[in-house]
Amino acid sequence: MKVNEIIQEALRLPATARFEIVEQLMQSLDKPDPAIDRIWGEEAVKRLAIVDAGLSPTFSADEVFG
């Protein structure tokens, strides 16, 4: 069965069944990747060091959301 056929069949289902399909598909895509987590961790440390060194401007919450 082709993707478009699967989608058309799914669209004929009740909303609760479509929601369950979407939930399961999203969970299948949301798998942690230790390599990506490590890279983001390293990036966070670099960015914090830049801010701590005063090399990047910072803004208060009032400036951002005010």
PDB file of N, H, CA, C and O in Angstrom:
ATOM      1  N   MET A   1       0.851  -1.180   0.000  1.00  0.00           N
ATOM      2  CA  MET A   1       0.000   0.000   0.000  1.00  0.00           C
ATOM      3  C   MET A   1       0.892   1.237   0.000  1.00  0.00           C
ATOM      4  O   MET A   1       1.881   1.294   0.731  1.00  0.00           O
ATOM      5  N   LYS A   2       0.550   2.202  -0.801  1.00  0.00           N
ATOM      6  H   LYS A   2      -0.253   2.156  -1.395  1.00  0.00           H
ATOM      7  CA  LYS A   2       1.325   3.440  -0.897  1.00  0.00           C
ATOM      8  C   LYS A   2       0.946   4.397   0.229  1.00  0.00           C
ATOM      9  O   LYS A   2      -0.122   4.291   0.832  1.00  0.00           O
ATOM     10  N   VAL A   3       1.846   5.323   0.490  1.00  0.00           N
ATOM     11  H   VAL A   3       2.714   5.409   0.000  1.00  0.00           H
ATOM     12  CA  VAL A   3       1.651   6.286   1.584  1.00  0.00           C
ATOM     13  C   VAL A   3       0.339   7.043   1.405  1.00  0.00           C
ATOM     14  O   VAL A   3      -0.427   7.189   2.357  1.00  0.00           O
ATOM     15  N   ASN A   4       0.079   7.519   0.204  1.00  0.00           N
ATOM     16  H   ASN A   4       0.701   7.399  -0.570  1.00  0.00           H
ATOM     17  CA  ASN A   4      -1.148   8.290  -0.033  1.00  0.00           C
ATOM     18  C   ASN A   4      -2.389   7.448   0.254  1.00  0.00           C
ATOM     19  O   ASN A   4      -3.376   7.965   0.778  1.00  0.00           O
ATOM     20  N   GLU A   5      -2.352   6.169  -0.080  1.00  0.00           N
ATOM     21  H   GLU A   5      -1.551   5.750  -0.506  1.00  0.00           H
ATOM     22  CA  GLU A   5      -3.483   5.285   0.197  1.00  0.00           C
ATOM     23  C   GLU A   5      -3.676   5.104   1.698  1.00  0.00           C
ATOM     24  O   GLU A   5      -4.805   5.085   2.188  1.00  0.00           O
ATOM     25  N   ILE A   6      -2.573   4.970   2.419  1.00  0.00           N
ATOM     26  H   ILE A   6      -1.656   4.984   2.020  1.00  0.00           H
ATOM     27  CA  ILE A   6      -2.655   4.835   3.875  1.00  0.00           C
ATOM     28  C   ILE A   6      -3.268   6.091   4.483  1.00  0.00           C
ATOM     29  O   ILE A   6      -4.109   6.012   5.378  1.00  0.00           O
ATOM     30  N   ILE A   7      -2.843   7.239   3.994  1.00  0.00           N
ATOM     31  H   ILE A   7      -2.159   7.304   3.267  1.00  0.00           H
ATOM     32  CA  ILE A   7      -3.377   8.509   4.507  1.00  0.00           C
ATOM     33  C   ILE A   7      -4.873   8.604   4.228  1.00  0.00           C
ATOM     34  O   ILE A   7      -5.652   8.978   5.105  1.00  0.00           O
ATOM     35  N   GLN A   8      -5.264   8.268   3.020  1.00  0.00           N
ATOM     36  H   GLN A   8      -4.631   7.964   2.308  1.00  0.00           H
ATOM     37  CA  GLN A   8      -6.693   8.337   2.679  1.00  0.00           C
ATOM     38  C   GLN A   8      -7.519   7.399   3.558  1.00  0.00           C
ATOM     39  O   GLN A   8      -8.608   7.764   4.001  1.00  0.00           O
ATOM     40  N   GLU A   9      -7.013   6.207   3.809  1.00  0.00           N
ATOM     41  H   GLU A   9      -6.128   5.911   3.449  1.00  0.00           H
ATOM     42  CA  GLU A   9      -7.706   5.264   4.696  1.00  0.00           C
ATOM     43  C   GLU A   9      -7.786   5.827   6.109  1.00  0.00           C
ATOM     44  O   GLU A   9      -8.834   5.763   6.751  1.00  0.00           O
ATOM     45  N   ALA A  10      -6.679   6.377   6.588  1.00  0.00           N
ATOM     46  H   ALA A  10      -5.827   6.429   6.066  1.00  0.00           H
ATOM     47  CA  ALA A  10      -6.645   6.924   7.944  1.00  0.00           C
ATOM     48  C   ALA A  10      -7.631   8.071   8.097  1.00  0.00           C
ATOM     49  O   ALA A  10      -8.256   8.206   9.149  1.00  0.00           O
ATOM     50  N   LEU A  11      -7.780   8.888   7.081  1.00  0.00           N
ATOM     51  H   LEU A  11      -7.272   8.778   6.227  1.00  0.00           H
ATOM     52  CA  LEU A  11      -8.697  10.026   7.156  1.00  0.00           C
ATOM     53  C   LEU A  11     -10.153   9.589   7.258  1.00  0.00           C
ATOM     54  O   LEU A  11     -11.005  10.384   7.655  1.00  0.00           O
ATOM     55  N   ARG A  12     -10.450   8.357   6.913  1.00  0.00           N
ATOM     56  H   ARG A  12      -9.758   7.712   6.590  1.00  0.00           H
ATOM     57  CA  ARG A  12     -11.813   7.836   7.028  1.00  0.00           C
ATOM     58  C   ARG A  12     -12.132   7.359   8.456  1.00  0.00           C
ATOM     59  O   ARG A  12     -13.289   7.095   8.782  1.00  0.00           O
ATOM     60  N   LEU A  13     -11.120   7.256   9.282  1.00  0.00           N
ATOM     61  H   LEU A  13     -10.180   7.470   9.016  1.00  0.00           H
ATOM     62  CA  LEU A  13     -11.299   6.773  10.653  1.00  0.00           C
ATOM     63  C   LEU A  13     -11.884   7.866  11.540  1.00  0.00           C
ATOM     64  O   LEU A  13     -11.784   9.052  11.225  1.00  0.00           O
ATOM     65  N   PRO A  14     -12.493   7.461  12.650  1.00  0.00           N
ATOM     66  CA  PRO A  14     -12.960   8.456  13.629  1.00  0.00           C
ATOM     67  C   PRO A  14     -11.776   9.237  14.200  1.00  0.00           C
ATOM     68  O   PRO A  14     -10.637   8.773  14.169  1.00  0.00           O
ATOM     69  N   ALA A  15     -12.061  10.405  14.711  1.00  0.00           N
ATOM     70  H   ALA A  15     -12.987  10.782  14.737  1.00  0.00           H
ATOM     71  CA  ALA A  15     -11.011  11.289  15.224  1.00  0.00           C
ATOM     72  C   ALA A  15     -10.181  10.617  16.306  1.00  0.00           C
ATOM     73  O   ALA A  15      -8.966  10.812  16.351  1.00  0.00           O
ATOM     74  N   THR A  16     -10.800   9.832  17.178  1.00  0.00           N
ATOM     75  H   THR A  16     -11.787   9.673  17.142  1.00  0.00           H
ATOM     76  CA  THR A  16     -10.032   9.193  18.245  1.00  0.00           C
ATOM     77  C   THR A  16      -9.031   8.191  17.695  1.00  0.00           C
ATOM     78  O   THR A  16      -7.924   8.075  18.219  1.00  0.00           O
ATOM     79  N   ALA A  17      -9.398   7.474  16.659  1.00  0.00           N
ATOM     80  H   ALA A  17     -10.298   7.568  16.233  1.00  0.00           H
ATOM     81  CA  ALA A  17      -8.481   6.522  16.035  1.00  0.00           C
ATOM     82  C   ALA A  17      -7.355   7.256  15.318  1.00  0.00           C
ATOM     83  O   ALA A  17      -6.204   6.822  15.366  1.00  0.00           O
ATOM     84  N   ARG A  18      -7.677   8.366  14.653  1.00  0.00           N
ATOM     85  H   ARG A  18      -8.612   8.718  14.615  1.00  0.00           H
ATOM     86  CA  ARG A  18      -6.635   9.172  13.978  1.00  0.00           C
ATOM     87  C   ARG A  18      -5.661   9.727  15.006  1.00  0.00           C
ATOM     88  O   ARG A  18      -4.453   9.760  14.770  1.00  0.00           O
ATOM     89  N   PHE A  19      -6.188  10.161  16.145  1.00  0.00           N
ATOM     90  H   PHE A  19      -7.169  10.134  16.336  1.00  0.00           H
ATOM     91  CA  PHE A  19      -5.327  10.686  17.205  1.00  0.00           C
ATOM     92  C   PHE A  19      -4.365   9.607  17.685  1.00  0.00           C
ATOM     93  O   PHE A  19      -3.181   9.876  17.887  1.00  0.00           O
ATOM     94  N   GLU A  20      -4.863   8.390  17.869  1.00  0.00           N
ATOM     95  H   GLU A  20      -5.824   8.171  17.705  1.00  0.00           H
ATOM     96  CA  GLU A  20      -4.013   7.293  18.329  1.00  0.00           C
ATOM     97  C   GLU A  20      -2.902   7.006  17.309  1.00  0.00           C
ATOM     98  O   GLU A  20      -1.760   6.748  17.689  1.00  0.00           O
ATOM     99  N   ILE A  21      -3.233   7.051  16.043  1.00  0.00           N
ATOM    100  H   ILE A  21      -4.161   7.260  15.734  1.00  0.00           H
ATOM    101  CA  ILE A  21      -2.223   6.842  14.995  1.00  0.00           C
ATOM    102  C   ILE A  21      -1.160   7.929  15.062  1.00  0.00           C
ATOM    103  O   ILE A  21       0.036   7.646  15.002  1.00  0.00           O
ATOM    104  N   VAL A  22      -1.601   9.161  15.187  1.00  0.00           N
ATOM    105  H   VAL A  22      -2.573   9.391  15.236  1.00  0.00           H
ATOM    106  CA  VAL A  22      -0.659  10.283  15.259  1.00  0.00           C
ATOM    107  C   VAL A  22       0.244  10.134  16.483  1.00  0.00           C
ATOM    108  O   VAL A  22       1.455  10.332  16.386  1.00  0.00           O
ATOM    109  N   GLU A  23      -0.331   9.789  17.621  1.00  0.00           N
ATOM    110  H   GLU A  23      -1.314   9.628  17.700  1.00  0.00           H
ATOM    111  CA  GLU A  23       0.451   9.613  18.847  1.00  0.00           C
ATOM    112  C   GLU A  23       1.535   8.557  18.659  1.00  0.00           C
ATOM    113  O   GLU A  23       2.692   8.775  19.019  1.00  0.00           O
ATOM    114  N   GLN A  24       1.159   7.424  18.100  1.00  0.00           N
ATOM    115  H   GLN A  24       0.219   7.248  17.807  1.00  0.00           H
ATOM    116  CA  GLN A  24       2.127   6.347  17.918  1.00  0.00           C
ATOM    117  C   GLN A  24       3.205   6.718  16.912  1.00  0.00           C
ATOM    118  O   GLN A  24       4.373   6.378  17.100  1.00  0.00           O
ATOM    119  N   LEU A  25       2.823   7.414  15.847  1.00  0.00           N
ATOM    120  H   LEU A  25       1.874   7.690  15.694  1.00  0.00           H
ATOM    121  CA  LEU A  25       3.820   7.857  14.863  1.00  0.00           C
ATOM    122  C   LEU A  25       4.792   8.856  15.481  1.00  0.00           C
ATOM    123  O   LEU A  25       5.999   8.775  15.252  1.00  0.00           O
ATOM    124  N   MET A  26       4.268   9.798  16.265  1.00  0.00           N
ATOM    125  H   MET A  26       3.288   9.864  16.451  1.00  0.00           H
ATOM    126  CA  MET A  26       5.135  10.793  16.905  1.00  0.00           C
ATOM    127  C   MET A  26       6.091  10.124  17.883  1.00  0.00           C
ATOM    128  O   MET A  26       7.266  10.488  17.943  1.00  0.00           O
ATOM    129  N   GLN A  27       5.610   9.160  18.644  1.00  0.00           N
ATOM    130  H   GLN A  27       4.656   8.864  18.596  1.00  0.00           H
ATOM    131  CA  GLN A  27       6.472   8.463  19.589  1.00  0.00           C
ATOM    132  C   GLN A  27       7.567   7.693  18.862  1.00  0.00           C
ATOM    133  O   GLN A  27       8.685   7.573  19.364  1.00  0.00           O
ATOM    134  N   SER A  28       7.250   7.176  17.692  1.00  0.00           N
ATOM    135  H   SER A  28       6.342   7.272  17.285  1.00  0.00           H
ATOM    136  CA  SER A  28       8.263   6.428  16.944  1.00  0.00           C
ATOM    137  C   SER A  28       9.370   7.340  16.426  1.00  0.00           C
ATOM    138  O   SER A  28      10.482   6.881  16.169  1.00  0.00           O
ATOM    139  N   LEU A  29       9.075   8.620  16.273  1.00  0.00           N
ATOM    140  H   LEU A  29       8.171   8.993  16.482  1.00  0.00           H
ATOM    141  CA  LEU A  29      10.064   9.581  15.774  1.00  0.00           C
ATOM    142  C   LEU A  29      10.853  10.231  16.890  1.00  0.00           C
ATOM    143  O   LEU A  29      11.938  10.762  16.653  1.00  0.00           O
ATOM    144  N   ASP A  30      10.327  10.197  18.100  1.00  0.00           N
ATOM    145  H   ASP A  30       9.446   9.766  18.293  1.00  0.00           H
ATOM    146  CA  ASP A  30      10.923  10.920  19.224  1.00  0.00           C
ATOM    147  C   ASP A  30      11.829  10.013  20.038  1.00  0.00           C
ATOM    148  O   ASP A  30      11.605   9.806  21.231  1.00  0.00           O
ATOM    149  N   LYS A  31      12.845   9.479  19.395  1.00  0.00           N
ATOM    150  H   LYS A  31      13.027   9.647  18.426  1.00  0.00           H
ATOM    151  CA  LYS A  31      13.793   8.599  20.064  1.00  0.00           C
ATOM    152  C   LYS A  31      15.042   9.403  20.420  1.00  0.00           C
ATOM    153  O   LYS A  31      15.601  10.095  19.568  1.00  0.00           O
ATOM    154  N   PRO A  32      15.480   9.312  21.675  1.00  0.00           N
ATOM    155  CA  PRO A  32      16.692  10.032  22.064  1.00  0.00           C
ATOM    156  C   PRO A  32      17.899   9.532  21.262  1.00  0.00           C
ATOM    157  O   PRO A  32      18.014   8.344  20.961  1.00  0.00           O
ATOM    158  N   ASP A  33      18.770  10.441  20.934  1.00  0.00           N
ATOM    159  H   ASP A  33      18.676  11.406  21.179  1.00  0.00           H
ATOM    160  CA  ASP A  33      20.005  10.101  20.236  1.00  0.00           C
ATOM    161  C   ASP A  33      21.156  10.615  21.093  1.00  0.00           C
ATOM    162  O   ASP A  33      21.379  11.824  21.161  1.00  0.00           O
ATOM    163  N   PRO A  34      21.890   9.719  21.747  1.00  0.00           N
ATOM    164  CA  PRO A  34      22.965  10.150  22.647  1.00  0.00           C
ATOM    165  C   PRO A  34      23.997  11.049  21.964  1.00  0.00           C
ATOM    166  O   PRO A  34      24.529  11.960  22.599  1.00  0.00           O
ATOM    167  N   ALA A  35      24.286  10.814  20.699  1.00  0.00           N
ATOM    168  H   ALA A  35      23.854  10.074  20.184  1.00  0.00           H
ATOM    169  CA  ALA A  35      25.268  11.643  19.992  1.00  0.00           C
ATOM    170  C   ALA A  35      24.756  13.075  19.862  1.00  0.00           C
ATOM    171  O   ALA A  35      25.502  14.030  20.076  1.00  0.00           O
ATOM    172  N   ILE A  36      23.486  13.216  19.512  1.00  0.00           N
ATOM    173  H   ILE A  36      22.880  12.440  19.338  1.00  0.00           H
ATOM    174  CA  ILE A  36      22.907  14.563  19.373  1.00  0.00           C
ATOM    175  C   ILE A  36      22.817  15.233  20.740  1.00  0.00           C
ATOM    176  O   ILE A  36      23.112  16.422  20.866  1.00  0.00           O
ATOM    177  N   ASP A  37      22.415  14.486  21.757  1.00  0.00           N
ATOM    178  H   ASP A  37      22.175  13.521  21.653  1.00  0.00           H
ATOM    179  CA  ASP A  37      22.346  15.047  23.110  1.00  0.00           C
ATOM    180  C   ASP A  37      23.720  15.546  23.558  1.00  0.00           C
ATOM    181  O   ASP A  37      23.820  16.609  24.171  1.00  0.00           O
ATOM    182  N   ARG A  38      24.780  14.790  23.257  1.00  0.00           N
ATOM    183  H   ARG A  38      24.698  13.926  22.759  1.00  0.00           H
ATOM    184  CA  ARG A  38      26.137  15.190  23.619  1.00  0.00           C
ATOM    185  C   ARG A  38      26.523  16.479  22.903  1.00  0.00           C
ATOM    186  O   ARG A  38      27.080  17.389  23.517  1.00  0.00           O
ATOM    187  N   ILE A  39      26.229  16.558  21.609  1.00  0.00           N
ATOM    188  H   ILE A  39      25.777  15.818  21.111  1.00  0.00           H
ATOM    189  CA  ILE A  39      26.565  17.747  20.822  1.00  0.00           C
ATOM    190  C   ILE A  39      25.835  18.977  21.372  1.00  0.00           C
ATOM    191  O   ILE A  39      26.435  20.044  21.504  1.00  0.00           O
ATOM    192  N   TRP A  40      24.539  18.833  21.695  1.00  0.00           N
ATOM    193  H   TRP A  40      24.052  17.966  21.588  1.00  0.00           H
ATOM    194  CA  TRP A  40      23.793  19.958  22.263  1.00  0.00           C
ATOM    195  C   TRP A  40      24.343  20.345  23.626  1.00  0.00           C
ATOM    196  O   TRP A  40      24.405  21.529  23.957  1.00  0.00           O
ATOM    197  N   GLY A  41      24.743  19.362  24.417  1.00  0.00           N
ATOM    198  H   GLY A  41      24.693  18.400  24.148  1.00  0.00           H
ATOM    199  CA  GLY A  41      25.345  19.656  25.716  1.00  0.00           C
ATOM    200  C   GLY A  41      26.618  20.462  25.567  1.00  0.00           C
ATOM    201  O   GLY A  41      26.835  21.431  26.294  1.00  0.00           O
ATOM    202  N   GLU A  42      27.464  20.061  24.619  1.00  0.00           N
ATOM    203  H   GLU A  42      27.287  19.274  24.028  1.00  0.00           H
ATOM    204  CA  GLU A  42      28.703  20.798  24.360  1.00  0.00           C
ATOM    205  C   GLU A  42      28.402  22.219  23.889  1.00  0.00           C
ATOM    206  O   GLU A  42      29.080  23.166  24.287  1.00  0.00           O
ATOM    207  N   GLU A  43      27.390  22.361  23.045  1.00  0.00           N
ATOM    208  H   GLU A  43      26.839  21.591  22.722  1.00  0.00           H
ATOM    209  CA  GLU A  43      27.015  23.688  22.549  1.00  0.00           C
ATOM    210  C   GLU A  43      26.521  24.570  23.694  1.00  0.00           C
ATOM    211  O   GLU A  43      26.854  25.754  23.754  1.00  0.00           O
ATOM    212  N   ALA A  44      25.738  24.005  24.593  1.00  0.00           N
ATOM    213  H   ALA A  44      25.467  23.044  24.545  1.00  0.00           H
ATOM    214  CA  ALA A  44      25.236  24.771  25.743  1.00  0.00           C
ATOM    215  C   ALA A  44      26.386  25.262  26.610  1.00  0.00           C
ATOM    216  O   ALA A  44      26.376  26.404  27.070  1.00  0.00           O
ATOM    217  N   VAL A  45      27.371  24.409  26.835  1.00  0.00           N
ATOM    218  H   VAL A  45      27.379  23.482  26.462  1.00  0.00           H
ATOM    219  CA  VAL A  45      28.533  24.807  27.634  1.00  0.00           C
ATOM    220  C   VAL A  45      29.290  25.942  26.948  1.00  0.00           C
ATOM    221  O   VAL A  45      29.708  26.893  27.607  1.00  0.00           O
ATOM    222  N   LYS A  46      29.467  25.850  25.634  1.00  0.00           N
ATOM    223  H   LYS A  46      29.127  25.077  25.099  1.00  0.00           H
ATOM    224  CA  LYS A  46      30.160  26.910  24.874  1.00  0.00           C
ATOM    225  C   LYS A  46      29.402  28.233  24.979  1.00  0.00           C
ATOM    226  O   LYS A  46      29.998  29.286  25.207  1.00  0.00           O
ATOM    227  N   ARG A  47      28.079  28.162  24.810  1.00  0.00           N
ATOM    228  H   ARG A  47      27.595  27.306  24.625  1.00  0.00           H
ATOM    229  CA  ARG A  47      27.281  29.391  24.860  1.00  0.00           C
ATOM    230  C   ARG A  47      27.315  30.013  26.251  1.00  0.00           C
ATOM    231  O   ARG A  47      27.394  31.235  26.381  1.00  0.00           O
ATOM    232  N   LEU A  48      27.256  29.186  27.286  1.00  0.00           N
ATOM    233  H   LEU A  48      27.192  28.194  27.180  1.00  0.00           H
ATOM    234  CA  LEU A  48      27.323  29.709  28.646  1.00  0.00           C
ATOM    235  C   LEU A  48      28.671  30.377  28.898  1.00  0.00           C
ATOM    236  O   LEU A  48      28.729  31.425  29.540  1.00  0.00           O
ATOM    237  N   ALA A  49      29.750  29.784  28.400  1.00  0.00           N
ATOM    238  H   ALA A  49      29.703  28.933  27.878  1.00  0.00           H
ATOM    239  CA  ALA A  49      31.083  30.378  28.569  1.00  0.00           C
ATOM    240  C   ALA A  49      31.158  31.731  27.880  1.00  0.00           C
ATOM    241  O   ALA A  49      31.786  32.653  28.402  1.00  0.00           O
ATOM    242  N   ILE A  50      30.537  31.864  26.733  1.00  0.00           N
ATOM    243  H   ILE A  50      30.027  31.116  26.309  1.00  0.00           H
ATOM    244  CA  ILE A  50      30.526  33.140  26.011  1.00  0.00           C
ATOM    245  C   ILE A  50      29.781  34.200  26.818  1.00  0.00           C
ATOM    246  O   ILE A  50      30.238  35.337  26.937  1.00  0.00           O
ATOM    247  N   VAL A  51      28.633  33.817  27.369  1.00  0.00           N
ATOM    248  H   VAL A  51      28.262  32.894  27.273  1.00  0.00           H
ATOM    249  CA  VAL A  51      27.853  34.761  28.182  1.00  0.00           C
ATOM    250  C   VAL A  51      28.627  35.119  29.445  1.00  0.00           C
ATOM    251  O   VAL A  51      28.712  36.293  29.806  1.00  0.00           O
ATOM    252  N   ASP A  52      29.195  34.116  30.124  1.00  0.00           N
ATOM    253  H   ASP A  52      29.126  33.162  29.831  1.00  0.00           H
ATOM    254  CA  ASP A  52      29.956  34.363  31.359  1.00  0.00           C
ATOM    255  C   ASP A  52      31.163  35.269  31.112  1.00  0.00           C
ATOM    256  O   ASP A  52      31.563  36.027  31.995  1.00  0.00           O
ATOM    257  N   ALA A  53      31.733  35.190  29.925  1.00  0.00           N
ATOM    258  H   ALA A  53      31.408  34.574  29.207  1.00  0.00           H
ATOM    259  CA  ALA A  53      32.894  36.019  29.588  1.00  0.00           C
ATOM    260  C   ALA A  53      32.475  37.424  29.173  1.00  0.00           C
ATOM    261  O   ALA A  53      33.326  38.273  28.906  1.00  0.00           O
ATOM    262  N   GLY A  54      31.178  37.673  29.117  1.00  0.00           N
ATOM    263  H   GLY A  54      30.487  36.984  29.334  1.00  0.00           H
ATOM    264  CA  GLY A  54      30.703  39.005  28.735  1.00  0.00           C
ATOM    265  C   GLY A  54      30.805  39.282  27.250  1.00  0.00           C
ATOM    266  O   GLY A  54      30.786  40.440  26.833  1.00  0.00           O
ATOM    267  N   LEU A  55      30.911  38.244  26.451  1.00  0.00           N
ATOM    268  H   LEU A  55      30.926  37.303  26.790  1.00  0.00           H
ATOM    269  CA  LEU A  55      31.078  38.420  25.003  1.00  0.00           C
ATOM    270  C   LEU A  55      29.760  38.397  24.241  1.00  0.00           C
ATOM    271  O   LEU A  55      29.737  38.536  23.018  1.00  0.00           O
ATOM    272  N   SER A  56      28.679  38.224  24.962  1.00  0.00           N
ATOM    273  H   SER A  56      28.697  38.112  25.956  1.00  0.00           H
ATOM    274  CA  SER A  56      27.366  38.186  24.325  1.00  0.00           C
ATOM    275  C   SER A  56      26.418  39.032  25.161  1.00  0.00           C
ATOM    276  O   SER A  56      26.430  38.952  26.390  1.00  0.00           O
ATOM    277  N   PRO A  57      25.603  39.834  24.507  1.00  0.00           N
ATOM    278  CA  PRO A  57      24.661  40.649  25.285  1.00  0.00           C
ATOM    279  C   PRO A  57      23.598  39.765  25.926  1.00  0.00           C
ATOM    280  O   PRO A  57      23.235  38.718  25.391  1.00  0.00           O
ATOM    281  N   THR A  58      23.111  40.201  27.073  1.00  0.00           N
ATOM    282  H   THR A  58      23.406  41.051  27.508  1.00  0.00           H
ATOM    283  CA  THR A  58      22.010  39.517  27.744  1.00  0.00           C
ATOM    284  C   THR A  58      20.858  40.491  27.915  1.00  0.00           C
ATOM    285  O   THR A  58      21.050  41.706  27.889  1.00  0.00           O
ATOM    286  N   PHE A  59      19.667  39.953  28.088  1.00  0.00           N
ATOM    287  H   PHE A  59      19.511  38.966  28.108  1.00  0.00           H
ATOM    288  CA  PHE A  59      18.482  40.779  28.208  1.00  0.00           C
ATOM    289  C   PHE A  59      17.643  40.259  29.360  1.00  0.00           C
ATOM    290  O   PHE A  59      17.556  39.050  29.579  1.00  0.00           O
ATOM    291  N   SER A  60      17.029  41.170  30.092  1.00  0.00           N
ATOM    292  H   SER A  60      17.100  42.151  29.914  1.00  0.00           H
ATOM    293  CA  SER A  60      16.159  40.777  31.189  1.00  0.00           C
ATOM    294  C   SER A  60      14.842  40.229  30.610  1.00  0.00           C
ATOM    295  O   SER A  60      14.517  40.448  29.444  1.00  0.00           O
ATOM    296  N   ALA A  61      14.108  39.519  31.455  1.00  0.00           N
ATOM    297  H   ALA A  61      14.373  39.341  32.402  1.00  0.00           H
ATOM    298  CA  ALA A  61      12.812  39.014  31.013  1.00  0.00           C
ATOM    299  C   ALA A  61      11.891  40.162  30.627  1.00  0.00           C
ATOM    300  O   ALA A  61      11.116  40.035  29.679  1.00  0.00           O
ATOM    301  N   ASP A  62      11.957  41.273  31.338  1.00  0.00           N
ATOM    302  H   ASP A  62      12.586  41.377  32.108  1.00  0.00           H
ATOM    303  CA  ASP A  62      11.121  42.422  30.996  1.00  0.00           C
ATOM    304  C   ASP A  62      11.452  42.959  29.615  1.00  0.00           C
ATOM    305  O   ASP A  62      10.558  43.362  28.872  1.00  0.00           O
ATOM    306  N   GLU A  63      12.739  42.969  29.267  1.00  0.00           N
ATOM    307  H   GLU A  63      13.466  42.642  29.871  1.00  0.00           H
ATOM    308  CA  GLU A  63      13.133  43.448  27.934  1.00  0.00           C
ATOM    309  C   GLU A  63      12.640  42.482  26.848  1.00  0.00           C
ATOM    310  O   GLU A  63      12.230  42.904  25.767  1.00  0.00           O
ATOM    311  N   VAL A  64      12.688  41.225  27.145  1.00  0.00           N
ATOM    312  H   VAL A  64      13.022  40.882  28.023  1.00  0.00           H
ATOM    313  CA  VAL A  64      12.288  40.231  26.138  1.00  0.00           C
ATOM    314  C   VAL A  64      10.774  40.163  25.988  1.00  0.00           C
ATOM    315  O   VAL A  64      10.257  40.151  24.871  1.00  0.00           O
ATOM    316  N   PHE A  65      10.070  40.120  27.106  1.00  0.00           N
ATOM    317  H   PHE A  65      10.490  40.130  28.013  1.00  0.00           H
ATOM    318  CA  PHE A  65       8.625  39.912  27.074  1.00  0.00           C
ATOM    319  C   PHE A  65       7.805  41.172  27.300  1.00  0.00           C
ATOM    320  O   PHE A  65       6.578  41.150  27.202  1.00  0.00           O
ATOM    321  N   GLY A  66       8.493  42.280  27.604  1.00  0.00           N
ATOM    322  H   GLY A  66       9.490  42.298  27.683  1.00  0.00           H
ATOM    323  CA  GLY A  66       7.783  43.499  27.974  1.00  0.00           C
ATOM    324  C   GLY A  66       7.326  44.324  26.873  1.00  0.00           C
ATOM    325  O   GLY A  66       6.717  45.370  27.097  1.00  0.00           O
TER     326      GLY A  66
END
